[in-house]
């Protein structure tokens, strides 16, 4: 009897092992001859576009079957248009990935019932994040406010943003609300980096929320020649790529609740270049895409191209991204309520 039970258990284990091996082989074979579309939530020329095109170019070598990866721009509402497309319309077979604004992943958490997101952040498939880059509030050289104390004293800063659903709007709004910055005005309608940069040069706006990688990708000379002044870091902790004398916003906040609420808002800056896929992808294909993304970011040819552009890389694996998003959405209700109050406008 014992012998028979052992044989049944062994046979069952063997069948499961065979099924697993067959599924893995099937997932690896799936991508051969396919085309993966890497959608980009912004127009050409900015940091999101630069990163996505270089990653697309090199990632194909790290996917079994070496499928073609075609970058396609789909701008709109700080990439909310793309995030909803990925959720509702894009194929859920591994042939669609997306480079989106990191704040979009957290929009249902930040905005609650007013969010236009057709997804919940934890339901999205996290593929990987290319860099954790400090978001900073910058002022043009002609702005009256040239420091965070200037803003606290009421000096004006006209901040250009893309839309109300992206980090270029939400992060400066959080700073404005928590520090009661009466001189800060935020206007939307600048589709991406190129348009906002032109507006700064032409005097339409005097400030912007930017991330260091985005500045280095488009106008690194503005930091060295003094055209841009970095007023504050919009991040949970100080980041090494920002000059050491630039303060954290929360250094000027006395309320512990508000400090923690800002940390939740600024969580989006930890994922400065996130790549997502639709919900409910086959698990085997998720593993393949995550591994390919991680392997790409350590590929010597990829790193050589990144170095030529003076950009940096800081991988967050897809599994770790998923955990970061889940933890944010699991924040205590009183903190979520304060976050939504801070970001209401």
C-alpha positions in Angstrom: 0.0 0.0 0.0 2.8 2.4 0.9 4.6 1.5 -2.3 1.5 2.3 -4.3 1.0 5.6 -2.6 4.6 6.6 -3.2 4.2 5.7 -6.9 1.1 7.8 -7.2 2.8 10.8 -5.6 5.9 10.4 -7.8 3.8 10.1 -10.9 1.8 13.3 -10.0 5.1 15.2 -9.3 6.5 14.0 -12.6 3.4 15.2 -14.5 3.5 18.6 -12.8 7.2 18.9 -13.6 6.5 18.1 -17.3 3.7 20.5 -17.5 5.9 23.3 -16.0 8.7 22.5 -18.4 6.3 22.5 -21.4 4.8 25.9 -20.3 8.3 27.4 -19.9 9.3 26.1 -23.4 6.0 27.4 -24.8 6.6 30.9 -23.3 10.1 31.1 -24.6 9.0 30.0 -28.1 6.2 32.5 -28.1 8.3 35.5 -28.8 10.1 34.2 -31.9 8.9 36.1 -35.0 6.7 38.4 -32.9 6.9 42.2 -32.6 6.8 43.9 -29.2 5.5 47.5 -29.1 7.1 49.7 -26.5 4.7 52.5 -26.1 6.0 55.9 -24.7 3.7 58.1 -22.9 5.3 61.3 -24.2 6.4 62.8 -27.5 9.9 62.6 -28.9 12.8 64.4 -27.4 12.5 64.1 -23.7 13.9 61.8 -21.0 11.2 59.2 -21.2 11.6 58.9 -25.0 15.4 58.8 -24.9 15.4 56.0 -22.3 12.7 53.9 -24.0 14.2 54.0 -27.4 17.7 52.9 -26.2 16.2 50.1 -24.0 14.0 48.9 -26.9 17.1 48.8 -29.2 19.0 46.5 -26.8 16.3 44.5 -25.0 15.5 42.4 -28.1 18.8 40.5 -27.7 17.7 39.3 -24.2 14.3 37.9 -25.1 14.2 34.3 -26.4 13.6 34.4 -30.1 14.8 38.0 -30.3 11.5 39.6 -31.3 11.6 43.1 -32.8 10.8 45.9 -30.3 9.3 49.0 -31.9 9.0 52.2 -29.9 5.8 54.1 -30.5 4.9 57.5 -28.9 1.4 57.8 -27.4 1.4 61.1 -25.5 -1.6 62.4 -23.6 -2.5 63.6 -20.1 0.9 62.9 -18.7 0.7 59.3 -20.1 -2.7 58.6 -18.5 -4.0 58.0 -22.1 -1.3 55.3 -22.5 -1.8 53.7 -19.1 -5.5 53.3 -19.7 -4.8 51.9 -23.2 -2.4 49.4 -21.8 -5.0 48.3 -19.2 -8.0 48.1 -21.4 -7.0 47.7 -25.1 -3.4 46.5 -25.5 -2.9 42.7 -26.1 -2.3 40.8 -22.8 0.2 38.4 -24.2 3.5 40.1 -23.6 3.7 42.0 -26.9 2.9 45.4 -25.4 4.9 47.2 -22.7 4.8 50.9 -21.8 7.0 53.7 -20.5 4.7 55.8 -18.3 4.9 58.7 -15.9 5.6 57.1 -12.5 2.8 59.2 -10.8 0.3 57.5 -13.1 0.9 54.2 -11.3 -0.2 55.9 -8.0 -3.0 58.1 -9.4 -5.9 56.0 -8.0 -4.2 56.2 -4.6 -3.6 59.9 -4.9 -6.9 61.0 -6.4 -9.4 58.5 -5.1 -12.8 58.6 -6.8 -11.7 61.6 -8.9 -9.0 59.6 -10.7 -9.5 59.0 -14.4 -7.4 55.8 -14.2 -9.1 52.7 -15.4 -6.7 50.6 -13.3 -5.4 50.1 -9.8 -1.6 50.4 -9.5 -1.0 46.9 -8.0 -3.0 45.3 -10.8 -0.6 46.5 -13.5 2.3 44.2 -14.4 5.6 45.8 -13.4 8.4 45.0 -15.8 11.2 47.1 -14.3 12.4 50.6 -13.6 15.5 52.1 -15.3 16.5 54.7 -12.8 15.7 56.2 -9.4 16.4 59.9 -10.0 15.7 62.7 -7.7 12.9 65.0 -8.8 13.7 68.6 -8.2 12.0 71.9 -8.3 13.9 74.3 -10.6 13.8 78.0 -11.3 14.9 79.8 -14.5 17.7 82.3 -14.0 15.3 85.3 -14.3 12.8 84.0 -11.7 12.4 86.2 -8.6 12.5 83.0 -6.4 16.0 81.5 -6.4 15.7 79.4 -3.3 13.2 77.5 -1.3 13.2 80.2 1.5 12.4 82.7 -1.3 9.3 80.7 -2.1 8.4 80.4 1.6 8.7 84.2 1.8 6.1 84.5 -1.0 8.3 85.3 -4.0 6.5 84.2 -7.2 7.3 81.1 -9.4 5.2 80.2 -12.4 5.5 76.4 -12.8 4.8 74.7 -16.1 3.2 71.3 -16.0 1.8 68.7 -18.5 -1.5 67.8 -16.9 -3.1 67.4 -13.5 -2.5 63.7 -13.5 1.3 63.7 -13.8 4.2 64.3 -11.5 5.0 67.7 -13.1 1.8 68.9 -11.6 1.2 66.8 -8.5 4.7 67.1 -6.9 4.9 70.9 -7.0 1.2 71.0 -5.9 2.1 68.9 -2.8 5.0 71.3 -2.0 2.8 74.3 -2.5 0.0 73.0 -0.2 2.2 71.7 2.6 4.4 74.8 2.7 1.6 77.2 1.9 3.5 78.8 -1.0 1.2 81.6 -2.0 3.5 82.8 -4.8 3.6 79.4 -6.6 1.2 79.1 -9.6 1.0 76.0 -11.7 -0.2 76.0 -15.2 -0.8 73.0 -17.4 -0.7 72.4 -21.1 3.0 71.7 -21.9 2.9 68.2 -23.5 6.5 67.3 -22.7 10.1 68.4 -22.0 10.7 70.1 -25.3 7.7 72.4 -25.0 8.3 73.2 -21.3 12.0 74.0 -22.1 11.0 76.4 -24.8 8.5 78.1 -22.4 11.3 78.6 -19.9 13.6 80.2 -22.5 10.8 82.4 -23.7 9.7 83.6 -20.3 6.2 82.0 -20.4 7.1 80.1 -17.2 9.8 80.5 -14.6 9.9 77.1 -13.0 9.3 73.4 -13.5 9.4 70.1 -11.6 12.0 68.0 -13.4 14.1 65.0 -12.6 17.9 65.0 -12.9 18.0 62.4 -15.6 15.5 64.4 -17.7 17.6 67.5 -17.4 20.8 65.5 -18.4 18.9 64.0 -21.3 17.8 67.3 -22.8 19.6 70.3 -21.4 22.6 69.4 -19.2 24.3 72.7 -20.0 21.6 74.6 -18.2 22.9 73.3 -14.9 26.6 74.1 -15.6 26.0 77.6 -17.1 23.6 78.7 -14.4 20.4 78.9 -16.5 18.6 76.7 -14.0 18.7 76.9 -10.2 17.7 73.8 -8.3 15.6 75.0 -5.4 14.7 71.7 -3.6 14.6 68.0 -3.8 11.2 66.4 -4.1 12.3 63.0 -2.8 12.0 60.9 0.4 15.8 61.1 1.0 18.6 63.0 -0.5 19.9 61.7 -3.8 23.6 61.6 -4.8 23.1 63.2 -8.2 21.8 66.4 -6.7 24.2 69.0 -5.2 24.6 68.4 -1.5 23.5 72.0 -0.6 20.0 71.5 -2.2 17.5 70.9 0.6 14.8 68.3 0.9 11.3 69.8 0.9 10.4 67.9 4.1 13.4 69.6 5.9 11.1 72.6 6.0 8.0 70.7 7.3 7.3 70.5 11.0 4.3 68.1 11.0 5.3 64.4 11.2 2.1 63.4 9.5 2.8 65.8 6.6 6.4 64.5 6.3 5.1 61.0 6.0 2.4 62.0 3.5 5.0 63.7 1.4 7.1 60.5 1.5 4.1 58.7 0.0 3.7 61.3 -2.7 7.4 61.3 -3.4 7.4 57.4 -3.7 6.7 58.0 -7.4 10.2 59.6 -7.7 11.8 56.3 -6.7 10.5 54.9 -9.9 11.6 57.6 -12.3 11.5 55.5 -15.5 9.0 52.7 -14.9 8.0 50.1 -17.5 4.7 48.4 -17.2 2.6 45.8 -19.1 -1.1 45.0 -19.0 -2.7 43.1 -16.0 -3.0 39.3 -16.1 -0.1 38.5 -18.4 0.9 34.8 -18.5 3.4 34.4 -15.6 6.0 32.8 -17.7 6.1 35.7 -20.1 6.2 38.1 -17.2 9.4 36.4 -15.9 10.9 36.5 -19.4 10.2 40.2 -19.8 11.4 41.1 -16.4 14.7 39.1 -16.8 15.2 40.6 -20.3 14.7 44.2 -18.9 17.2 43.5 -16.0 19.7 41.9 -18.3 19.5 44.8 -20.7 20.4 47.3 -18.0 23.7 45.5 -17.4 24.4 44.9 -21.1 27.8 46.5 -22.0 26.6 47.8 -25.3 23.6 49.4 -23.7 25.7 50.9 -20.9 28.2 52.3 -23.4 25.4 54.2 -25.2 24.0 55.5 -21.9 27.4 56.7 -20.9 27.8 58.7 -24.1 24.7 60.6 -23.2 25.9 61.2 -19.6 22.9 59.3 -18.2 22.9 57.0 -15.3 21.1 53.7 -14.6 19.7 52.3 -11.4 17.7 49.1 -11.9 14.6 48.3 -9.8 13.5 44.8 -10.7 9.9 44.2 -11.6 9.3 42.1 -8.5 10.6 44.9 -6.3 8.5 47.5 -8.2 5.4 45.4 -7.5 6.2 45.4 -3.8 6.8 49.2 -3.7 3.4 49.8 -5.3 1.6 47.4 -3.1 3.1 48.9 0.1 2.1 52.4 -1.0 -1.5 51.3 -1.7 -1.6 49.7 1.7 -0.8 53.0 3.6 -2.9 53.7 6.7 -6.3 55.4 5.9 -5.4 58.6 7.8 -2.3 59.0 5.7 -4.1 58.3 2.4 -6.7 60.9 3.4 -4.0 63.5 4.1 -2.3 62.7 0.8 -5.5 63.2 -1.1 -6.1 66.5 0.8 -2.6 67.7 -0.2 -3.2 66.8 -3.8 -6.7 68.2 -4.1 -6.9 71.4 -6.1 
